[in-house]
Amino acid sequence: RVMGAVAGILINKDVDKFAMNEGLFVIVQSGDSVKLANDGKFVPRTW
């Protein structure tokens, strides 16, 4: 099984919602690190 993700420093809100709706993890910058932007309702898509 494979899961997907997108990452970016600046991500438009519409883009992150689209990616989440497609089942992708969304990785965003958080200070000197990164974090997942997905909420608790997120269900990842697997291929």
N, C-alpha and C positions, 0 to 999 in steps of 0.2 A: 504494500500500500504506500501511496505517496500523498503528502499534504503540501499545499502551496502557501506562499506568503509574499507580500509586497513590503518594501521598506522605503522610507524617504525622510529627508530632513524637513521639508515643507510639503504637506499633503493637503489638498483641497478637501473640505468636508464631504463633498459629493463623491469624490474619488474613493475615500475610505469607506463610505457607506456602500458604494457599488462593490468594492472588493470583498467586504464582509458578507454582503448578500450573495456573492458568488462562492462563498465558503473559504475565502483566503484569510490567513492571519494578516493583520496589519501591524507593522513594526514602526514606531515613531521615536524620534529623538526625545530624550528626557535628561536635560543637563549634560553631563559628560558620558551618559550611558544611553540605552534604548529601553523601550517597554512595549508591551502589546497593548494596542488600543481597543481590542475586542472586549465586549462586555460579557457578563455572565450568561446571557442567552445565546451566545454565539455557538454554532455547530459547524465544525470544520468539514469541508468536503474532502472525500478521499477518492483516489483514482486507482 
